[in-house]
Amino acid sequence: MADYKLPELGEGVHEGELVKWRVAVGDVVKDDQPICEVMTDKATMEIPAPFTGMVLSLEAKEGSVVKVGQTLIKYEGAAGSKAAANPPSPAAHAPSSQHAKAPAPASSGAVSAAQVAIPATAVSLGSKVTAAPSARRFAREMGADLGMISGSGPNNRVMREDIENFIKGGNKSSRPATQTRSVHSGGEERIAFKGLRKKISEKMRLSKDKAAHFTYVEECDATELVKLRNAAKELGAKQGIKVTYLPIVMKAMVAALKRFPIMNATLDEATNEIVMKHYYNIGLSVQTDDGLTAPVVKNVESKSLLQLAKEIQDLVDKSRAKRLTMEDLTGGTITLTNAGSIGGLFATPIINFPEVAILGFNKIFRKPVVKVIGGREKMVIRDWTLFSISLDHRIVDGAVAAEFMKVFIPYIENPSLLVLEE
């Protein structure tokens, strides 16, 4: 029997939350197979097995905090596995992604492969189909119904190969499809508070505890913004790039931030210094199935609208596929959140601490407004929106927020002015 301990997760990272087990007691694990997911302050990592063997026990519960060097699994391993042959790689050189594989330390106490028994039973998670968690995850990702797949493993256990064959059309089961769990009226349901949802909670609480929030809202004629976006959308489509309003808004933010650099700053409480940032890395709030995340678009000031559109598209795709790297998630100087695609008049966003400002871009809607045309007032239909900016009142005064909006809004109403900022 041997112990597998949590390896180094990165420089200065000493612990993480065990979000999900990818294996169960009795599973036979192959070398380099993901065994669990661990979330740190920066990202979620897949932890791979550095051995081939059978899981004897899981030494930590999902949702618990595990420290580097703490035993995760006890197992019977096969001799000559990579864990015994290779020393652990330094954490500083490990790939760092939202699902990066962490380096694995060496293990001892291995037994021969012939001694590793195939388990007779498997974990069944609320259905009659038996499959390992890794197989269930693969089925979910591929949109395959386990209830329709014939298992080739012991006790009809569904294996990854069975799922692959099913997807190709070669594995059809005569079993009825797994029934959807019915929910009766009344009663309660408890859901584990862990993973990204818990990390969001911690960051939001930290922001509210530290920053003195206030929000300033201003309305805006978005007619020219809509026109420019429509033109850019056609141009981008020819290059396979999806163009949204966000690149234009980001460019307008940079133009205004250059006039009010205090809003592109952070407060270093350890040294009692305000850190002014003379570069513009804009975090973008992205909603995923697991919750909100904020990848960062770097050096917005030096990129074209189409370059920004492509980078935003890539970051959104990576966010939803859980492939963000540490580099994607760090270095932001201010954040842009876009709730307008969902609806609502405006929101009061929470600052992405330790930044001092977050800009909310809200829905665009049509409304009648009075405009002076040819010296006369006329009623016209315009595209309209509101922008809401939340700031840390310890650093930014209300008057500064108002002045910032007076500079920012004209760039949205007349985006051609951004050419003068290039």
Summary of the structure (lengths in Angstrom):
residues: 422
radius of gyration: 26.3
end to end distance: 64.4
largest distance: 92.1
contacts: 1341
relative contact order: 0.11
helix: 31%
strand: 27%
